Amino acid sequence: MRLIQRPLFTALLALGVAFTAAAQQPPVTAPPIEQAPATSAAPPPSDAMPGPTDRMTATDVEAWLDGFMPYALEQTDVAGSVVVVVKDGKVLLKKGYGFSDLAKRTPVDPDKTLFRPGSISKLFTWTAVMQLVEQGKLDLDADVNQYIDFKIPPYEGKPVTLRNIMTHTTGMEEVIRGLIANNESEILPLDATLKHWIPERIYAPGTTPAYSNYATALAGYIVQRVSGQPFDQYIAQHIFSPLGMKHSSFSQPVQKDLLAMTSKGYESASDGKEKPYEYINLAPAGSLTASGADMGNFMIAHLQNGAFDGQRILREETAHEMHETGQTSVGPLNKMMLGFYETTANGHRAIAHGGDTQWFHSDLQLFPDDNVGIYVSTNSSGKEGSARLIRDGLVTAFVNRYLPPKAPAAEAAGVDEATAKQHAQMIAGTYNSSRRADSNFMNLVYVLGQTKVIANEDGTISVPMLAAYSGAPKKWREVSPFVWKDTNSGDRLAADVVDGKVTRFSAEPIASIMVFQRAAFWQTPAVFLPMLFGSLIVLLLTVLAWPVSAMVRRHYGTKYALAGQDARAHRWIRIASLAVLVAFGGMLAFVVSMLSNFDLMTPAQDGMIIAIRSLVSILLPLGAIVAVWNAWKVLTSNRRKWAKVWAIVIAAAFLSLLFIGFATHVIGFSADY
């Protein structure tokens, strides 16, 4: 699964959730259970690509990993990791590093230690779907409503299909509630979770990549209904068993014998505090528990187009369809295959999937033409969430060492300086992630965490959210009209232009699962932030003036100067300011707290959320009415000029907060998000 970073966004871009993916303030792109691909996607060089280098031997890979992993674990403060490399239908190397249980000092065993691969779980769900497709029981292009016992509403008359689901183009908004729980009692049956709330569809199907854990879980539910078996049992019988994956499970709770072998999760090695087992309500999107060795078998099966050790989980033609059918994102950027991300690196065709929970961070990369695969998983977030540096850095270094380009890639001619500067100005601005909550109160967080594109003086552009591992912004130089290339990694960024205006863009390695869309005027930081925080400050000053003026009068022995309607208006505006400040400020603080504490996102918190939202929904309109009435009373009175100006400012503040309440869906009475 992918979560939003820190830690929700890392989990959203990872139960991707990835919500992915380096952070901005805050990086609202996605929840865990899914992660963005790790490798760069440079265009292929001019000459044909070679296969794996001759030095890709078990001895060399082990020596290289032994030099890389211990240092990486120490520097990132991660407790343990497992790495598996497969080649030519066999496991070339499988090895554990660090500890699976810090208290007992239990070393990671690649054969028996189970890790939580997060959104890599989705590859098993997609494989199950394709098994039923080749049996004629499912149609990728049929309305999914024919397979389920509830209804997914159409969008402008267009239904959701399994092809939309597998390419993350259902158009569904993000679902966060109950994504990860720490207690078994908080896990509901899959059908109950799906039926509780159907997320709004905010894009036409097949048009906009927007990673969806909910849609993946829906696919798992379809597998369950069509096969007649519980989802976890279906996967065990039809995938785990033929692949000899004896140390793997989708069950929640996991079987006791496997639970005893499952690695503990940690925030960091130095902290050393064991975290609770993570339960996934949308189980088909991220509940897998598996050993490194078992994941090696799964990689081999896909690299051999469905075949493994005399068994077959997919027909060859089905596997080809799954690996090679691409859904276009923006321009020439990497596509989304049927369940796999395209992550071509150094000109070597690659398909992949990443995954993050709160504590586990994983990546799986397959190079079908080279018959090579690599899997890595860590059991800690690491120092400041740096576990991703192991995952991304390991895969990138592996590719550069063992799958280098035969010759340097031919450099594109680029565009002239004047055009580059013009296009940089055209793309500059503020954008929303396509993977976002749109119809519920969590939209407030996404508006606060937008993505900004900056036009540099030299014609390049920078996107602070898409930072390098060091945290420094990448520098993107235009290499063809509205296609930019990072000067270091080779990753590309591209934009769609409609009627002479840039409407959206994306960049590798996240292009296959999300795009960034031009924000509305009111959502831009220059407008939204002053509206929100400026209004709250006005209310705070109004509230503080209440006791301050009372103390001043007492000190100088003066009487309260207002009487009648003026006095009533004066008191009521202060009461309204206090009430709205507490309610809206409390809502904002609660929502921000949710981003770093999944316990606040469980169904157990529904009552609190409903209470706070109800309070805001009642007080914001009432406060606005009081503020307008107060302004009218003050403006029609004989009070001083500054009192009249302040009355107008207060009214504007209340009306601004009321607008924000409606626009970001903070006003409402449900706990669906």
C-alpha positions in Angstrom: 0.0 0.0 0.0 1.0 3.6 -0.2 0.5 6.1 2.4 1.1 9.9 2.4 4.6 10.9 3.4 5.4 11.8 7.0 4.0 9.2 7.4 0.6 9.3 5.9 1.8 10.7 2.6 4.5 8.1 2.3 1.9 5.5 3.0 -0.7 7.1 0.6 1.7 7.4 -2.2 2.6 3.8 -1.2 -0.5 1.6 -0.2 1.3 2.9 -2.8 -0.6 6.4 0.1 3.2 7.8 -1.8 1.2 9.5 -1.2 5.7 8.3 -3.4 8.0 10.4 -3.4 9.7 13.2 -1.6 7.8 15.7 0.4 6.8 19.3 0.2 4.9 21.1 2.9 3.1 18.8 3.5 3.6 16.4 0.5 -0.1 15.6 -0.1 0.1 13.1 -2.9 -0.8 10.0 -1.9 -1.5 7.3 1.6 0.9 4.2 2.4 0.5 0.9 0.8 2.0 2.1 -2.4 5.3 3.6 -3.5 6.6 5.4 -6.5 9.0 3.5 -8.7 12.6 3.8 -7.8 14.5 3.7 -11.0 15.1 6.5 -13.4 13.4 6.4 -16.8 16.0 7.8 -19.2 15.3 7.4 -22.9 17.0 4.4 -24.4 20.4 5.0 -25.9 20.9 5.0 -29.6 22.5 1.5 -29.8 20.8 -1.7 -28.9 20.9 -2.5 -25.2 23.1 -5.3 -23.9 21.9 -7.9 -21.5 23.0 -8.1 -17.9 26.7 -7.6 -17.5 29.0 -10.6 -17.1 29.8 -9.6 -13.6 26.2 -10.2 -12.4 27.1 -13.4 -10.6 26.1 -14.5 -7.1 29.6 -13.8 -5.8 29.8 -10.3 -7.2 26.2 -9.3 -6.2 26.7 -10.6 -2.7 30.0 -8.7 -2.3 28.4 -5.6 -3.7 25.4 -5.8 -1.4 27.6 -6.6 1.6 29.3 -3.3 1.0 26.1 -1.4 0.4 23.5 -2.6 2.8 25.2 -2.6 6.3 26.4 1.0 5.7 22.9 2.0 4.3 21.1 0.5 7.3 23.4 2.3 9.8 23.2 5.7 8.0 19.4 5.6 7.7 18.8 4.1 11.2 16.9 1.1 9.8 16.7 -2.1 11.8 16.7 -4.7 9.1 16.2 -5.5 5.4 16.0 -8.4 2.9 17.2 -8.4 -0.7 16.5 -10.9 -3.4 17.9 -11.0 -6.9 16.7 -13.4 -9.5 18.2 -14.1 -12.9 17.4 -16.6 -15.7 14.7 -18.4 -13.8 16.6 -18.9 -10.6 17.3 -17.1 -7.4 20.8 -15.6 -7.9 21.0 -14.3 -4.3 18.8 -13.9 -1.3 20.1 -12.3 1.9 19.0 -10.7 5.1 20.7 -7.7 6.7 20.2 -6.4 10.2 17.6 -7.6 12.6 14.0 -8.7 12.5 13.6 -8.4 16.2 15.8 -5.9 18.0 15.0 -7.0 21.5 15.9 -10.6 20.8 18.7 -9.6 18.3 17.1 -12.0 15.7 18.9 -11.7 12.3 16.8 -11.3 9.2 16.5 -14.7 7.4 15.6 -14.4 3.7 13.9 -17.8 3.8 11.9 -17.5 7.0 11.6 -13.9 8.0 8.4 -12.4 6.7 8.2 -8.7 5.7 5.1 -6.5 4.9 5.5 -5.5 1.2 2.6 -3.0 1.3 1.3 -2.2 -2.1 3.3 -4.8 -3.8 0.4 -6.9 -2.6 -1.5 -5.4 -5.5 0.5 -7.4 -8.0 -1.0 -10.6 -6.5 -4.5 -9.1 -6.8 -3.9 -8.2 -10.5 -2.5 -11.6 -11.2 -5.7 -13.2 -9.7 -7.8 -10.9 -11.9 -5.9 -12.0 -15.0 -6.3 -15.6 -14.0 -10.1 -15.2 -14.1 -9.9 -13.1 -17.3 -8.2 -15.9 -19.1 -10.8 -18.3 -17.8 -13.5 -16.2 -19.3 -15.0 -15.3 -15.9 -14.0 -11.7 -16.0 -14.0 -9.1 -18.8 -11.5 -6.2 -18.4 -13.8 -3.8 -20.3 -17.1 -4.7 -18.7 -19.0 -2.6 -16.1 -17.7 -3.9 -12.8 -21.3 -3.6 -11.4 -22.1 -6.9 -13.0 -19.7 -8.6 -10.7 -20.6 -7.0 -7.3 -23.6 -6.8 -5.0 -23.7 -3.0 -4.7 -23.5 -0.2 -7.3 -20.6 2.0 -8.3 -22.3 5.1 -9.8 -21.4 6.0 -13.3 -19.4 9.2 -14.1 -21.2 11.2 -16.9 -22.8 7.9 -17.9 -19.5 6.0 -18.0 -18.9 2.9 -15.8 -15.8 1.7 -14.0 -14.1 -1.3 -15.7 -11.4 -3.6 -14.4 -9.0 -2.1 -17.0 -9.6 1.3 -15.4 -8.9 -0.3 -12.0 -5.7 -2.0 -13.0 -4.4 1.2 -14.6 -5.5 3.5 -11.7 -7.8 5.5 -14.0 -11.2 4.9 -12.3 -11.4 8.6 -11.5 -11.9 7.8 -7.8 -10.8 10.2 -5.2 -8.4 9.1 -2.3 -9.8 7.0 0.5 -8.0 7.3 3.9 -10.4 6.3 6.7 -9.4 3.0 8.3 -6.6 2.4 5.9 -4.3 1.0 8.5 -5.2 -0.2 12.0 -3.2 -1.4 14.9 -5.9 -3.6 16.4 -7.5 -6.7 15.0 -10.8 -5.6 16.3 -10.8 -2.6 13.9 -10.7 -4.8 10.8 -14.0 -5.2 9.1 -15.0 -7.7 6.4 -13.9 -6.6 2.9 -17.5 -6.1 1.7 -18.4 -4.0 4.7 -15.4 -1.8 4.2 -16.2 -1.3 0.5 -19.9 -0.7 1.0 -19.5 1.8 3.9 -18.5 4.6 1.6 -18.0 4.7 -2.2 -15.5 7.5 -3.0 -16.6 10.2 -5.4 -15.4 9.8 -9.0 -13.8 13.1 -9.9 -12.5 12.3 -13.4 -13.8 10.5 -16.4 -12.7 6.9 -16.5 -9.5 6.2 -18.5 -8.3 9.8 -18.5 -6.4 10.6 -15.4 -3.9 8.4 -13.4 -4.9 8.6 -9.7 -3.7 5.7 -7.6 -6.5 4.1 -5.7 -6.3 1.6 -2.8 -10.1 1.4 -2.8 -10.3 0.4 -6.4 -7.7 -2.3 -5.9 -9.7 -3.7 -3.0 -12.8 -3.6 -5.2 -10.9 -5.8 -7.7 -10.0 -8.2 -4.9 -13.7 -8.3 -3.9 -14.6 -9.2 -7.5 -12.1 -12.0 -7.4 -13.7 -13.2 -4.2 -17.3 -13.1 -5.5 -16.5 -14.6 -9.0 -14.3 -17.4 -7.6 -16.5 -18.2 -4.7 -13.6 -18.2 -2.3 -12.5 -15.7 0.3 -9.8 -13.5 -1.3 -7.0 -14.7 1.0 -7.9 -18.3 0.3 -8.0 -17.8 -3.4 -4.5 -16.3 -3.4 -3.2 -19.1 -1.2 -4.6 -21.8 -3.5 -4.0 -20.3 -7.0 -0.8 -18.3 -6.5 1.0 -19.2 -3.3 0.6 -23.0 -3.7 1.8 -23.4 -7.3 4.7 -21.0 -6.6 5.8 -22.8 -3.4 5.2 -19.7 -1.4 4.9 -21.4 2.0 5.8 -18.4 4.0 3.3 -16.0 2.7 -0.3 -14.9 3.6 -3.0 -12.3 2.9 -4.9 -13.4 6.0 -5.7 -11.0 8.8 -4.8 -12.0 11.4 -2.0 -13.9 9.9 -1.6 -17.5 10.8 0.1 -17.9 14.2 3.1 -19.9 12.9 3.7 -17.2 10.3 3.2 -14.4 12.7 6.0 -15.8 14.9 8.3 -15.4 11.9 7.1 -12.0 10.9 9.6 -9.1 11.3 8.7 -6.5 13.9 8.2 -3.0 12.6 10.1 0.0 13.9 10.2 3.7 13.5 14.0 3.5 13.7 16.7 1.1 14.9 17.9 3.6 17.6 14.4 4.0 19.0 14.1 0.2 19.1 10.4 0.3 20.1 8.4 -2.5 18.5 5.4 -1.2 16.6 2.0 -3.0 16.5 1.2 -5.3 13.6 -0.4 -3.3 10.9 -3.9 -4.4 9.7 -5.1 -3.3 6.3 -8.9 -2.8 5.9 -8.6 -2.7 2.1 -6.7 -6.0 2.3 -6.2 -6.8 -1.4 -4.4 -3.5 -1.7 -1.7 -4.2 0.9 -2.2 -6.9 3.5 0.5 -9.4 2.2 3.0 -10.8 4.6 5.8 -12.7 2.8 9.4 -13.9 3.0 12.1 -12.7 0.6 12.5 -16.2 -0.8 8.8 -16.4 -1.6 8.9 -13.0 -3.3 11.8 -14.4 -5.4 9.5 -17.2 -6.7 6.8 -14.7 -7.6 9.3 -12.6 -9.6 10.6 -15.6 -11.4 7.0 -16.6 -12.4 6.3 -13.2 -13.9 9.7 -13.0 -15.6 8.9 -16.4 -17.2 5.5 -15.2 -18.3 3.5 -17.2 -15.8 5.7 -20.3 -15.5 7.5 -21.6 -12.4 9.1 -25.0 -11.7 6.7 -26.9 -13.9 3.7 -24.9 -12.7 1.9 -22.1 -14.4 -0.1 -19.3 -12.8 -0.8 -17.4 -16.1 -0.8 -18.4 -19.7 2.1 -16.8 -21.6 -0.2 -14.6 -23.7 -2.0 -13.4 -20.6 1.3 -12.5 -18.9 2.4 -10.6 -22.0 -0.9 -8.7 -22.0 -0.4 -7.8 -18.4 3.2 -6.7 -18.8 2.9 -4.8 -22.1 -0.5 -3.2 -22.2 0.1 0.4 -21.3 -2.2 3.3 -20.2 -0.7 6.6 -21.3 -0.1 9.3 -18.7 1.3 12.6 -19.9 3.3 12.9 -23.1 6.0 10.4 -23.5 6.4 9.5 -19.8 6.2 6.1 -18.3 2.9 4.3 -18.7 0.8 2.2 -16.3 0.7 -1.4 -17.4 -2.0 -3.8 -16.2 -1.0 -3.5 -12.6 2.7 -2.8 -13.1 4.4 0.5 -13.3 6.6 1.0 -16.3 10.1 2.0 -15.0 12.4 1.6 -17.9 16.0 2.4 -16.8 19.2 2.8 -18.8 17.2 1.7 -21.8 16.3 -1.6 -20.2 12.6 -2.2 -20.2 11.3 -2.5 -16.6 8.0 -3.1 -14.9 7.7 -2.6 -11.1 5.7 -1.9 -8.1 6.6 -0.4 -4.7 4.9 -0.5 -1.4 4.9 1.3 1.9 3.1 0.8 5.2 3.9 3.0 8.2 7.0 0.9 9.0 7.8 -1.3 6.0 9.1 0.0 2.7 9.6 -2.2 -0.3 10.3 -2.2 -4.0 10.1 -4.9 -6.7 11.6 -4.3 -10.1 11.5 -6.7 -13.1 13.5 -6.5 -16.3 11.7 -8.9 -18.6 14.0 -8.6 -21.6 17.0 -9.3 -19.3 15.2 -11.9 -17.3 16.4 -10.2 -14.1 14.5 -9.0 -11.0 15.3 -7.4 -7.7 13.2 -7.1 -4.5 14.1 -5.2 -1.4 12.2 -4.6 1.8 13.0 -2.7 5.1 11.3 -3.0 8.4 11.8 0.6 9.7 10.9 4.1 8.6 14.4 5.2 9.5 15.8 8.6 10.4 13.3 11.2 9.2 11.7 8.6 6.9 15.0 7.9 5.1 14.2 4.2 4.5 13.2 5.1 1.0 16.8 6.0 0.4 17.8 2.4 0.8 15.0 1.2 -1.5 15.5 3.8 -4.2 19.2 4.0 -3.9 19.7 0.2 -4.0 17.6 -0.3 -7.1 19.2 2.6 -8.9 22.7 1.5 -8.0 21.9 -2.1 -9.0 20.7 -1.0 -12.4 23.8 1.2 -13.0 26.2 -1.5 -12.0 24.6 -4.6 -13.7 22.4 -3.2 -16.4 24.3 -0.2 -17.8 23.6 1.3 -21.2 25.7 0.0 -24.1 26.5 3.6 -25.2 25.5 7.1 -23.9 22.0 8.1 -24.9 21.8 10.5 -27.8 21.1 13.9 -26.4 18.0 15.6 -27.6 18.4 18.8 -29.5 16.4 20.7 -26.9 14.7 24.0 -27.5 16.1 27.5 -28.0 16.6 29.7 -24.9 13.7 32.0 -25.6 11.3 29.2 -26.1 12.6 27.4 -22.9 11.9 30.5 -20.9 8.5 31.0 -22.4 7.5 27.4 -21.7 8.9 27.6 -18.1 6.7 30.6 -17.5 3.7 28.7 -18.9 4.1 25.7 -16.6 5.0 27.8 -13.5 2.3 27.8 -10.9 0.5 25.8 -8.3 -1.0 22.3 -8.9 -3.2 19.7 -7.2 -2.3 16.0 -7.2 -4.8 13.9 -9.0 -4.5 11.5 -6.1 -6.4 13.5 -3.5 -9.5 13.7 -1.3 -11.9 16.0 -3.2 -15.4 15.7 -1.8 -14.7 15.5 1.9 -13.0 17.4 4.7 -9.5 15.9 4.0 -9.5 18.1 0.9 -8.4 20.9 3.3 -5.0 19.1 3.8 -4.5 18.6 0.1 -5.1 22.3 -0.6 -2.5 23.1 2.1 0.0 20.8 0.4 0.0 21.6 -3.2 2.8 21.2 -5.7 4.6 24.3 -7.0 6.5 24.6 -10.2 9.1 27.4 -10.3 10.5 29.0 -13.5 14.2 29.6 -13.1 16.1 32.5 -14.7 18.0 30.2 -17.0 14.9 28.7 -18.6 15.0 25.5 -16.4 12.2 24.7 -14.0 12.2 23.4 -10.4 9.6 21.4 -8.5 10.4 21.4 -4.8 8.2 18.4 -4.1 10.3 16.3 -6.6 13.5 16.7 -4.8 16.7 14.6 -5.0 17.7 12.3 -2.2 19.7 15.1 -0.7 16.5 17.2 -0.5 17.8 19.6 -3.1 15.3 20.4 -5.9 15.9 18.8 -9.2 16.7 21.0 -12.1 14.6 20.2 -15.2 15.9 21.4 -18.6 13.5 21.4 -21.6 14.7 18.8 -24.2 11.7 19.0 -26.6 8.5 21.1 -26.5 7.0 20.7 -23.0 9.2 17.8 -22.1 11.9 18.4 -19.5 14.7 16.2 -18.3 16.4 16.2 -14.9 20.0 17.1 -15.5 21.3 14.5 -13.0 18.9 11.4 -12.9 17.6 11.5 -16.4 14.0 11.4 -15.2 11.6 13.3 -17.5 8.8 15.7 -16.8 6.1 16.5 -19.3 3.1 18.8 -19.6 -0.3 18.7 -21.4 -1.1 22.0 -23.2 -4.7 22.9 -24.0 -5.6 26.1 -25.8 -2.1 27.5 -25.2 -2.2 26.8 -21.5 -0.5 24.1 -19.4 -3.4 22.1 -17.7 -1.4 19.4 -16.0 2.0 17.8 -15.8 3.7 14.7 -14.3 7.2 13.4 -13.9 9.0 10.2 -13.6 9.0 8.0 -11.6 5.4 8.8 -10.5 3.9 9.5 -13.9 2.2 6.1 -14.1 0.1 6.7 -11.0 -0.6 10.4 -10.7 -0.5 13.7 -12.4 -0.6 17.3 -11.2 -3.5 19.5 -12.3 -3.6 23.3 -12.4 -5.1 24.6 -9.2 -8.0 27.0 -9.1 -7.3 30.6 -8.4 -8.6 30.4 -4.8 -6.5 27.4 -4.1 -3.2 29.1 -4.8 -1.0 29.8 -1.8 -1.1 33.5 -2.4 -4.9 33.5 -2.1 -5.7 30.5 0.1 -3.1 30.9 2.9 -4.0 34.6 3.7 -7.7 33.7 3.5 -7.3 30.9 6.0 -4.6 32.0 8.4 -5.3 35.7 8.0 -8.9 35.1 9.0 -8.0 33.0 12.0 -5.6 35.7 13.1 -8.4 38.3 12.8 -10.6 36.2 15.0 -7.8 35.6 17.5 -7.1 39.3 17.8 -10.8 40.0 18.3 -11.0 37.4 21.1 -7.8 38.7 22.7 -9.1 42.3 22.7 -12.0 41.2 25.0 -9.9 40.6 28.2 -7.3 43.3 27.2 -9.9 46.0 26.9 -11.5 45.0 30.1 -8.1 45.2 31.9 -7.4 48.6 30.4 -10.8 49.9 31.6 -10.2 48.5 35.0 -6.7 50.0 35.2 -7.9 53.5 34.2 -11.2 53.3 35.9 -13.2 54.0 32.7 -16.7 52.6 32.0 -17.7 50.4 29.1 -18.6 53.1 26.4 -21.2 51.2 24.4 -24.9 50.6 25.1 -28.0 49.2 23.5 -27.6 47.6 20.1 -24.0 48.7 19.8 -23.1 46.9 23.0 -25.0 43.7 22.0 -23.3 43.7 18.6 -19.9 44.2 20.3 -20.4 41.3 22.7 -21.9 38.9 20.1 -19.1 39.4 17.6 -16.6 38.5 20.3 -18.6 35.4 21.3 -18.9 34.4 17.7 -15.2 34.9 17.1 -14.3 32.7 20.1 -16.7 30.0 19.1 -15.6 29.8 15.4 -11.9 30.1 16.3 -12.2 27.2 18.7 -14.3 25.1 16.3 -12.5 25.7 13.1 -9.0 25.9 14.7 -9.8 22.6 16.5 -10.9 21.0 13.2 -7.7 22.2 11.5 -5.5 20.9 14.3 -7.3 17.5 14.4 -6.9 17.0 10.6 -3.2 17.9 10.7 -2.8 15.5 13.6 -4.4 12.7 11.6 -1.6 12.9 9.1 0.9 11.5 11.5 -1.3 9.3 13.6 -3.2 6.5 12.0 -5.1 5.8 15.3 -7.0 9.0 14.6 -8.1 7.6 11.2 -9.8 4.5 12.5 -13.6 4.1 12.6 -13.4 4.5 16.4 -12.8 8.2 15.8 -15.9 8.7 13.7 -17.9 10.1 16.6 -15.2 12.7 17.3 -15.0 13.7 13.6 -18.7 14.0 13.3 -18.9 16.1 16.4 -16.2 18.5 15.3 -17.6 18.8 11.8 -21.1 19.3 13.1 -19.9 22.1 15.4 -18.1 23.8 12.5 -21.0 23.3 10.2 -23.3 25.1 12.7 -21.0 27.8 14.0 -19.5 28.9 10.6 -22.8 30.1 9.1 -24.0 31.5 12.4 -20.7 33.3 12.9 -20.9 34.8 9.4 -24.5 36.0 10.1 -23.4 37.6 13.3 -20.3 39.2 11.6 -22.4 40.7 8.8 -25.0 42.0 11.3 -22.3 43.5 13.5 -20.7 45.2 10.4 -24.1 46.7 9.5 -24.6 47.9 13.1 -21.2 49.4 13.4 -21.3 51.1 9.9 -24.7 52.7 10.7 -23.6 53.9 14.1 -21.5 56.9 15.3 -18.6 54.8 16.2 -15.1 55.8 15.2 -13.6 55.1 11.7 -11.3 52.4 12.8 -14.1 50.5 14.5 -16.0 50.5 11.2 -12.9 49.4 9.3 -12.3 46.5 11.8 -16.0 45.5 11.6 -15.6 45.1 7.8 -12.3 43.1 8.3 -14.1 40.8 10.8 -17.0 40.2 8.4 -14.5 39.5 5.6 -12.7 37.0 7.9 -15.9 35.1 8.8 -17.1 35.0 5.2 -13.7 33.8 4.1 -13.8 30.9 6.6 -17.3 30.1 5.5 -16.2 29.9 1.9 -13.2 27.7 2.8 -15.6 25.5 4.9 -17.8 24.9 1.8 -15.0 24.8 -0.8 -12.9 22.2 1.1 -15.9 20.3 2.4 -15.1 20.9 6.0 -18.8 21.8 6.4 -20.6 18.5 6.6 -21.9 15.9 9.0 -20.3 12.6 8.0 -17.0 10.8 8.9 -16.4 9.5 5.4 -13.1 10.4 3.9 
